[in-house]
Amino acid sequence: MSGKCRQAIADRQAHAVIPPRKNARSWKDTNAHSQERNELLRTVKHLGRTQWRKGSGYRRRGLAETKMHCIKLLSDKLCSRNFDSQVNDVHAGVAVLNKFTELGRPHTQVDT
C-alpha cells in the first residue's frame, strides 16, 4: 500500500512527508519513489525520528490534523442549507474551539 501511495505522490511531482515505520527496511526497487523513501530512511536514521519530524514539517501536519479532528468533533454536521450560512456555522464553531483552547492554557507569571 505504501508503494502505491508513494507512486501516486511521485506522479504528481509532489514531496511525500510520510514517516517510515520503526522497523522499516530499504526497498530494492530503482523507482524514483523507492529511492526517495530509502533516502528518507537514511535521513531518519542519521538525524533521529524527532529531529526529522521537526525539520520535515511533519509536526505541523500533525497539528493541523489534530485541529481538524477537534473541529469535526465540535460539530458533526452542518445544519444550515445554504453555503454562506454553513460558512458562518464553521466560523462560529472555530471561535468556540479557540476560546476553549485559550481557557485550557496555563498562564504563568514570574514573581519578582
N, C-alpha and C positions, 0 to 999 in steps of 0.2 A: 504494500500500500504506500509506503513512504517513497518508494521509487517512482510510482505513478504521480504522486503529488509533486515531487521534485522535478519530474519531467514536464509537467504542466506549467510549473513556475518558470522553468528554463525556456519553454516555448514562448512565453510572454515576455521574455528578456527581463525578468524581474529577479530580485535577490531574495532568497529564502532566509527567514530568521526562524528556523526550527531547531530547537535544542536536540542533540542526539541523546539516545538512551545511555544510561550509565554504563551498560555493558556492550556498547556499540563497537563493531569491528569495521575495518576499511572494506569498501566494495572493490571488487577486482575489475569491474567494467571500465571502459575507457571513455564513456559518455561524459559530456560536459557536466551534467548534474551529479554524476558519480564522483568526478574529480573535485567538484565544489564541496560535496559532502565530506570527502576524505580530507580536504584542506581544513574544513570545519573541525573535524575530529582532532587533527594535529594542533589547531589553534586552542581548542578547549583543553587538550592535554597540556599544552605549554603554559597557558595563562591560568587555567583553573576554571571551573564552571561559573563561579560567582563573578570573576572579572570578565569573563566572556559575556555574561548576561548584561553587565553594566555597559561594556563597550559596544555591544551589537545593537542596543536599543530594545532587547527582549523585555527588559524590566518595564519599559514604557508601554509596550504592547500589553503586558500582563495587567498593568494598572488600568489601562483603557478597557480591557475585557472585564475586569472586576467592577468598574464603574457602570458599564453597560448592564451587567448582571443585576446590580443594585437597582438600576432604573427599571428593568423588566420586573423585578420583584415588587417594586413600589406600585406599579400599575400594569396588571397583566394584559389588559386590552384597552383600546381607545373607545370611549363611549360616544363621542361626537361623530356626526355623519359627514360633515364637510371638512375639507383638508385644513383650512385656516383654523377652525376650532380644534382640530386634532393637534396642530402645532402649538396652540395655546395650552392645551392639556399637557403636552410634553414639557413645555416651558415651566408650567406650574409644578409639575412633578419634580423636575430637576431643581427648582428653587427650594422645594420642601426637603429634598435629599441633601442639598448643600447646607441647609440650616441644621439638619440632623448631624451632618458631618462636623459642622462648626461647634455644635453643642457637645459633641463627644470628644473633642480635642482638649487636652490639658493646657492650661495657660500657666506657665511658671514665671515667677518673678524672683529676682535676686535681691535678697535683703542686704541693705547697706548699713 
